[in-house]
Amino acid sequence: AQPLNNVLAFQDKNTLCKTISTDSEFKTTYDADAESEGDGSDFQKKDTVLSKVNEETGSREAEYDVEEYDVEEYDVEEYDVEEYDMEEYENSSFEETQSVLDKALKFCDVSQVFWQKGEAEKALDALDEAYSLIVEVDADGNSGLMRQKEELRFTISKRILEIYASRNVVAKGKHNAIPMVMNEHVQAEIDRFTKYSNNKKKNFFARAYRRSGKYRPYIVAELEKAGMPAELSWLPLIESGFTVYALSKARALGLWQFIRSTGSKFGLKHDRYVDERLNPEKATKAAVAYMKELHNIFGDWSTVLAAYNCGENRVLRVIRQQNVNYLDNFWDLYKRLPRETARFVPKFLATLHIVSNPEKYGLDSVSTYSPSEYETVMISKQVNLKDAAKMIGVSKKTLKELNSELRHNIVPAGGYSLKVPPNTGDLLISRLDEMPVAPLLTQKSTKKKKSKASFRVRHHKVKKGDTLSTLARRYRTTVKKIVRYNKIRKNRIVVGKTIKIPVRGSSGKSEAYASKKKRRKASKHVVKKGDSLWNIARRYGTTTKKISGFNGLRKNAKLRIGQVLKIPGRGKYNKNKKVRRGYDLRTYRVKRGDIPQTIAKRYNMPLKRFLRVNRLTQRSKIYPGQKLHVD
């Protein structure tokens, strides 16, 4: 057993308490995604002795062996649990508040020991005690205490998630290798990567495979150090195509596609000068640590890959939806995961199949790049990469590739390990004094300058049918800006009230849009029975897209009889001209699952007109591939 020293030290030496947990229910709400399983009942606290005070010596420190604890020796009722009412700390001094945070931290340490010994319930009890301490701490007046409180809250939430996840063990035990599964999903991804000679996916794969040689040797070495499968070194091919500067729509960046919060959690620095998500070596170490943590949670590498893509919380929710505390393997979850994540694992397995047999899939002719060679020198002066490259006779591009984490090509002051080509480090140090000092980066210098007239205000009188969404689209702005500018509550606007619309100035689209309106007055059209955006656009010589944008309408919006539409363009409506049916209609090919009602609704056609145009009745059947006429 591992002894615990000084588990709980009280300021009041006269306080004697042999237990902290009771049999009462607790209802603490945690920030982590760790809802109760099964019937949703709260955990039952178990009587856990967390301190032992020597009454004779008055010692504030206690040592004991967790395994020697016997709950039946103690009668919980004889102790006064009210001593732990945190109200006494509400107006406490800095020292007392710090003492409370220290106690909470010790409970976290005790929880960790219980968890390592396999006593999950006791670990949760200790975390509950820690949380009950920090929620009562008032640290608003001290930034240091507030930071400690937030760090403890994050630690508690994270450990609760880990304890919950530890119950989701793989039924077949730990998988120390990635199984080379071949099924219809994996084969489909292989076909997408390799089937067609002009396929974009195939070209992407070949380019990524060529770049892999630059980074994989280092990645494989780090995985072997951690005792993890070397096959994981191919994960960046799916994540980023082995492109250091790859940026996703979710703002995930770098070879391993870390978002900023996850990168920070695993030690990747981010400031005005440096973003270590762009450093292949540092990002690799962070990715290895992250995947190792995920494997400790799930125990199955395929599931780890899914969690790496969409987050462990999402995968845990899917597992809990099965109403079991285990999973056989990733394919138990496949159909319940988001489509992108569900495809992610088959893509990775397809990659393993392809790279393990390059001749079969036409990669034998693709030669991979070699890893970059470099040496590092410590630079204490803030200099520009361009100046440093000039001093050692290399291109700026060469230095940038070696130091990709430098966001603005400036080496920060205060000591930075700069990578340079072999045998150039001494030269750079000797000529460091000749280089000019690069200017300090300020918040303004790292952002695009905004023009003085970047925004202006327009006034709009709310009419019947107006919504914040339609106004935002009409004026090329956002709902959030309109709400904030007018202090609107609950996103409600009142007919007849004039509201202010912040729009872009002379350089913005709405200014240009307004100037067009001044040059030519828009026509108006009153919607009649049988009208659709398509035939209105035809009659006025414009497009449905322009009419929709001009009136703030969504795609395939429904028109109401009597609705007034503004028509952009110079064309005039010819009342005497009838549009021929063949000119007014377009062809639609029936898809699986289509019925006349849904097709008519999709194209804003009255059902009777749709049936009449296509010579159908309400009992007629339509078939996939059949051609029909729509507005």
N, C-alpha and C positions, 0 to 999 in steps of 0.2 A: 504494500500500500504506500501511496505517496503522501507524506505528512504535509499539512497545510499550516503555515505559520502566520500568526497575527491575522486570522480571518476577519475578526471584527474587533476593533478597539474603540471603546466608548469614552467620551469626554468625562462622563460621570462615573467615577470609580465605584460608587455605591450601588450602581445598577447591576443587578444579577439576572441574567436571562439565559436559559438553556435551550430555548427554541425560538425561532422566528416565524416559521410556517405554522399555520393552524389548519383545522379541517373545514374552515369556512370557504364558501365559493368566492372566486375572484373574477372580476369582470374587466380586467385591464385590456384596453384596446391597443394593439401594436401597429406600428407603421408598416411593418413588413407584410407581405401577402401570405399570411399564415393562418387562414381560417381553420376552425375546428373541423375535423372529419366526422364521418358517420352521422349521428343524429344532431350534431352541432352543440353538444353539451360542453360545459366548461371543464377544464381539467380539475381533478381533485388534488388539493395540496396534500403532500405527505409530511408527517412530522420529521423535520430534519434538524439535527443539532448542528448549528453553524458556529457556536462559540462556547468557550468554557473559561470562566473567570476564576482565578485563584483568590478565594475570599480572604485567606489568611495573609498573603503577601500584598494583596491589592494590585497584583500585576495586571497590566492592560494587554499583555500579549498572551496568546493561547496556542498550544500545539496539540494536535490530536490526529488520530488515524481514522480516515473515513470508514474503512472496512470494519473497525471495531465498534461502530455505532449500532446500537440495538434500540429500535424505536419503542419497544415495549417497556423499557426501563423507566420511561418518563411519563409523568402525568401532565399533559399540556394544560389542563384547566387550572393548575396551581400557579401559573405564571401570568403576569399582567401584560397582555399583549398591547394594551392601550399606550404603553410607554413609547410605542413606535408611531404614534399619531404625528404626522409631519407638520401639524399646524404650528407647533412650537418653533419651527424653523422659518416661518414666513417672514418674520422681521429679524432674522438672525444676522450676525455680522458676517464679514467676508470670510473669517476663519471658520465659523460654524458651517457656512454654505460649502466651503471647500471640503470640510470634514464629511459632509453628507455625500458629496460627489466621490470622495475617496472610498466611502463605504459601498456605494453603488458599484464602483470599479472592482472592489474585492468580491462582491457577490457574482460579478461576471466571471472572475477567475475561478470561484468555487464551481460555478455552472460548467465551465470548461472541463474541470476535473471529473465531475459527475458524468459528463457526456463521454469522456474518454473511457470511463469505467463501464459504459453501457447503461447508465441509469438516467434515461431520458427524462422521466417525470421529475426527478429531483433537480435535474438541470433546468427544466422549465420553471420549477418553483423558485430557484435562485434568481433566474432572470426576471421573474415577476416581482420579486422583492427589490431588485435593482431598479426596475422601471417605476415601481411605486415610490421610490426615493426621489428619482430625478424629476418626475412630473410635478412634484410639489416645490421644487427649487425655483426661486424667483431670482434669475440672473440678468434681468433686463438692463440693469445699470452697470454691468461689468462685461466687457467683450470677451475677456479671458475665460470667465466662468461660463458664459453663453456658449463659447466654442467647445469647452469640455462637455457641457451638457449635450450639445448636438452630436459630438463624437460618440458619447456613451449611448445616446438614443440609436444612432446608426449601428453601433456594435451589437446592441441588444436585438434589434430587428433582424440583423444579418444572421445572428446565431440561432434565433428562433426559426428562421427559414431553413437553416442547415439541419436543425434537429428534426423538423417536419420532413425534410427531404431524405434524411437518413433512413426513414421508415420505408421509402420507396426503393427497396433493394431489388436487384435483378434476380429473378428466380433461379437462373442457372449459375449464379455466382459471378465473380469479377471477370470481365473480359479484358485481357491484357493485349489483345491484338484485334485489328479491325477485320471482321469476316468479309471475304470477297463474295458478297451475295450477287447472284445474277437472277433477276426476275424481269417481268415485263416493264416495270418502271425504269430499272437500270438500263435495259436494252433500248428503250425509247430515248433516253438521254445520250447513249452511245451513238445512236443513229443521227441525232441532231448535231452532234459534234463532228461526225465523220462521213455521213452518207453522200453529200453532194459536193462536187469539186468547187462550185462557186458559192458554197454556203458560207454566210458571214460567221456562223458559229465555228466552222472548221478553220477559217482564217484566224479568228480570235484564238482558238486553241493552239494553233501552230505558233503564233507570235508569243503567247504566254509561255508555251513550252520552251521556246528559245530563251526567253528572259529568265526562266527558272534556274538555269545554271549559275546565274549571278548570285543567287541568294540561298539555294537549297543546301549547299555544304554546311553553312553556318547553322541553318535551321535544324538539320539532321543532328548535328553535334549537340545542340541544346536539348533536343528531344531525348537523345540517348543519355545525357546527364540526368534528366528527370525520370528515366525509366519508362518513357512513353513510346508508342509505336512510331517508327520512322515514316510510315505512310502519311501521317498528319502533316508532313512537310509539303504535301501537295494541296493543302487547304487554301493557301493564297491564290492558287490558280483559279479557283471558283470565286473567292472573295474579291480579288482585285485584278486578276490576270497578271500577277507579279508586277504590278505597276505601283510604284512608291506613292505617286500623287493622286491615286484613284480616290474620288470623292463621290459618295452615294447621295441619293435624294434625302436620306435620313441624316445627312451630315457626318456619316461614318467616313473615316479618312485613313489612308495609308495602306501598306501591304496587307495588314490584318484587319482593316476596316473597324477600328475602334471609334465609338462615339466618345465625346470628351469626358463624360462622367465615368464611363467604364475604364477608359485609359487612366484617368486620375486615380481611380481605385487601385489600380495595379502599378502605380508609381510613375506614370508617364507625365512629364512636366509640360505645362502649356502656359506661355506668357507672350508678351509682345514680340520677343525676339525668337523664341524657340517653341516648336511643337514636336515633341518627341514621338508622336504617332507616326511622323514621317521618317523617323530613324529606323531602318530595317532591323538593326541588331537589338535596340532597346524594345521595339515593338514586339519582336520575336520572344524575348524573355517574358514580357507581359502576357503575351498570348499563351505561352507554355504554362505560366502560373494560373491563368484563367481556366484553361482546359483541364488542368490538374484538379482545380477546385470543383469544376463541373463533374469530373469523373468520381470524385469523392461523394458527390451528391447522388448521381445516377448509376454509376458502376458499369455503364455500357457506352462504348465509344460512339456508336451510331446515334444514340440519344444525346450524347454530349455535343455532337455536331449540330443537331437540331436546336439545342439550347444555345449554342454559340451564335446561331443565326438569328433566333427570335427572342432569346432571353430565357433564363431558367424559370422565371415566374410563370410564363405562358405554358411551358411544358409541364410544370407541376400542376397547373390548373387542369390540363388535359388528363393527366394521370389520375387526379382526384375524381374527375367526372366518371371514371370507370368503376368507382366505388370499391377499389381494392388498393392495398398498400404496396403493391409490387407490379412489375411489368416483365414480361418474358423477354421482349426486345423492342427495338424501335418500331418495327412494323405493326405492333399493337396500336401505336399512336398515329400511324401514317395518315389515315383518312380524317383524323380529328384536328390535325395541325393546319395552320394557314397554308394556302397553296404554294407560296414562295418557299416556305420552310420545308413543306412536304417534298418539294422537288429538290431542295438543297442537298439532302443526303443521297438520293439516287444520282445526282450530278457528280458528287464527290466519288461515289463508288464507280461510276462510269469512267471518271478520270483515272482511277487506279487500274481499271481493266485496260484502258488505252495505253497508259505509260508503261505498263508491265509487258505489253506486246506491241512495241512501236512499229515493227515491220508489217504486222497485220493491218494496222490502221494508217500507214503511210507517213509515219513520223521518223523513219530511219534516215531520211534525207535532210532532216532539220537538225542543224548543229546548234548546240546551246552555248550561251555566252559563258565566259570564265569569270570567277569572282574578282572584284576589284582589289588591287593591292595598294596598301597605304601605310603610312606611319602617322603617329599623333604627336603634336607639339602643344604645349600649354601657352595660350595667348592671354595676356592680362590687359591688353589694350583694345579699345573698341575700334575695329577697322572694318572697311568694306571688303567683301570677297573679291571684288574687281581689282582693288589695289593689291591685295595679297597675291592674287594670281599673276599680276604683272611683275611683282618682285621676284617670283620664282620661275617665271617663263613658261607658265601653263595657261590654258584658257579658263575663263570664268566658269564655263560650263563644266569643266573637269572638277573644279573645286565644289561647285554646286551639287554635282552628283555624289561626291563623297560626303558632303555635309547637308543633306537634303532637309534636315530638321530646322535649318535657319530660315525663318519665314520671310525676312526682307533682305537677305543676302548681307547681313551685318553681324559680325562677331561681337557678342555682348562683352562688356567690360567685367572685370572681377575674376577672371580665370576661366577660360573655355578650352577644352581639348579639341583642337582643330585637326581634322584629317587632311593630310597632304600626300601627294605621290611619293613613292620611296626615294630616299636620298635628297629630299628638298627641305626637310625640316630645319636643319642647321642654317641653311641659307636664309630661310624666312626669319628665323630668330635674329640673325646677324643684321638684317635689314629692317627690323621692326621699327626702329626709331625714324627711319626715312618715310614711313607711311603716315599719311594724315589721319587724324582722329575722325572717325565717322560721327555724324551728328546724332544726338540722342533721339530716340523714337518717342514721340508723344502720341497721345490718343488721337489728336487731330491729323497727325502725319500718316497714321496707319489706316485712316478712313478716307473715302472719296469726298472731295470738297463739294459742299452743297451750294448752289447758287443762292443769292440773297432772296430772289423771288421764286424759291423752290415750291412754295405753296401759296395759294390764295383762296379766299372764301367766296362761295356762291350761295345765294339764298334760294330756297325752294319752298313753295307753298304746297303742303301735303294735300293730295287729292285722293278721292275714293279709289281703292285698288292699289295704292302705293304701299310698298314695303321697304324696309331697310335694305334688303337684298337687291331689289330692282333699282333703287336709287343709287346704291353703290356701283352696280354695273353700268348704269346710265352715265354717271359722272366719273367713271374710271377711278374709283377709290375703294375703300373697304368699309364694311359695317362697323368694325371696331373704331375706326377714326371718326365716323359720324356720331357714334354713341358717346365717345369720349369728348368730342368737341361740343356736343349739346347737352351733356350730362343726362342722357336718357336712361331711365330705369326700366328694367325688364324688357328692353328692346321693343317698346311700344311707341308708336307715333300716332298723333291725333289729326284727323282730317281738318283742314283749315288752318292749322298752325304752320308758321314759317320756321324752317330749320336751316342751320348753316351747314354747308357741304364743303369740307376742305378738299381742294383739288390741286393738282400740280400746276405750276405756273407756265411760263412761256415755253419751257422745254418739254412740258408734259403733253400727253395725248389729248387730254380734255380741252386744253387751250386751242390746239389745232382743230379739234372737233368743233369747238365753239366758233372759231373763225370761219369754218366752212358753212356753219349755219347762218352766219351773217352774210356771206356771199350769196347764198341762195336759200330761199324760204322752202321749208319742207312741205310736201303735200300731205293731206290728211285723207284717210280712207275709213269709212264706217263699215264694219264687218256685217255682211249679210249672210243669209242662209246659203250653205254650200261653199262658202269661202274657206280657203286654207292659205297658209303662208306661201305655199308653192304657186297657186294660181294668182294670188295678189302680186307676188314678185314678178311673175311673167307679164301680167298686164301693165305694170308700171316700169318694166324694163330694168329691174334691179334684182337683187338676190335675197333669199330668205335670211342669210347670215346678216346682211346689212339691216334688214327690217328688225330682226331680233335684237341686234346690238343697239339700234336707235331707240327701241322701245323697252329695253331692259328685259326681254323675254328669254326664257330658257329654251334649250333645244327641244323640239317637238312640243312646244307649249300649246295648250288648248286655247282657241279663240272663242269669244262670246259674241253672240249676235248683238249688235249695237255698240260693240267696243270700238273706240276710235284709235286708229294706228297712224303714226307719223311715218311718211314714206320718204326716205332720202333719195336724192337723184333729181334730174331735171325732167324726167319723163312725166307725161300727164296721162291720166286715166281716160280711155276712150269709151264712153258709155255705149256708143253704137256698135262697137267692135266686139264680136263674140270670139272667144278663144276656142279653136277646134279641139275636140276631145283628144285626138292623137298628139296635139301640140301641148295640151295641158297636163297630160298624164305621163307617168313613167312606169317602167316595168319593175316588178318585184318578184324574186324567186322564193317560193315557199320553203321554209325551213322546218326541220323536225319539231313538232310541238305547236306549230302555228295553227290558229283557228281564225275564221273570218273576223270575229269580234276583236281579237287582239291586234290583227293587222290594221283594221280600220281605225282603231283607237290610236295606234302608233303613228299613223299619218294624218290624224285629225280629220278623218272622213266620217260622215254619218254612215251608219251600217247599211241603211237602205240604198244610199248612193253607191257604196262599195259593191253591194250585191248586184245592183242594176248594171253598173259599168262592166262587171265581169260575168254577167248573165248567170248569176248564181241564185239559189234560193236559201232560205234558212236551214233547210235540210241537206243542202249540198255538202259533199265531202271534198276536201282539198288534200293534195299529196305533196310530200317533199320533192322539190325540183320543179313543180308546176309554176308557170309564169302567170302573174296577175297584174292588173293595172291599179296604180295608186296615184293620189295627188302628189 
